[in-house]
């Protein structure tokens, strides 16, 4: 019995050792290697300036333990309205960009389903501001008309007259029209500001013949002309129409040779860009006699005091 017990114990010990040995072999099996995620590069930051409104996003990805099977571009932030032309390509055009900052994300997927991401920054700057200065000599689109000669006009002389005065004891009235050529500005441009400068004529020939500006009620309106005209065809009886919308007031003069520097005519020029440029019409605010404003015209010998229009805009 004793020996049988020893045999049984020996057999049991052998079985236990075998089981433990098997378990030890399983523990010694090499660990499972985790799939590595792709390393993605969405490219360097990009900066563009309007009117350019598109750019190329150029990315790439590598996978250390497999291969890249898919790409996907998406917009993370920035103005809506953009279009990613080929979102499933590592490089794609994106268009419809506006002023602002955008973040685009590139995601790459490997052959085992792991994904990696990276982002690219796109900064869109506004169009550079441009300035157009117009101070032409001998502007053929410049004239004044007067009621005492209702079928004629005056152009090509050194001054522009806006007045209400008497001639031979009869009340007469003068109005001026002037048009600048800013056709070089695109119709899609944004007008930031427009400033008109008029300078007193140094040799007035109307009114009292001494003062360029005279009277107690010589404030004027600058209005937008709404109908086409040519110098050879304009007169008192055939003067073009004007509108009061956004009209600009030239205040009552405070000195006989006062210059009107950089009057804000931005809204008028914007209206001209939208509705057509027929120029400015200038008349007394209250056409009562013995009031006059006389400004140098583009035919003035002194080029520095010719009418000047300065327009600042973004193309």
Protein Blocks (a to p, Z undefined) as FASTA:
>chain_A
ZZmmmmmmmmmmmmmmmmmmmmmmmmmpccddddddddddebjadddddfbfbdcddddd
ddfkbccfbdcdddfbdcehiacfblmbfbdcdehiaedddddddddddfkopacddddd
dddddddddddddddehiabbcdddfklmmbccehiabdcdddddeehiacddddddddd
fklpcfkbccfbdcddddddfbdcehjolambgcjblcccddddfbdcdfklgcfklccc
ddfehpacddddfbfkbccehiafklmmmmmmmnopebjadddfblcehiacddddfkbf
blmlgccddddddZZ
